[in-house]
Amino acid sequence: MGIKKIFSPSPAKMSVPGEILLSKKQTMPYLPFPQHSCNLPPSD
């Protein structure tokens, strides 16, 4: 039962950082996307 108890928090803790990684990945492409679009229109 000791191992089962360690397995419970393992996936639960992995879910927390996993969601943060998704949020960071979505924020990274969001910043460069609008910045490049704003730099493209004025350059044209």
Secondary structure by P-SEA (a helix, b strand, c coil): caaaaaaaaaaaaaaaaaaaaaaaaaaaaaaaaaaaaaaaaaac
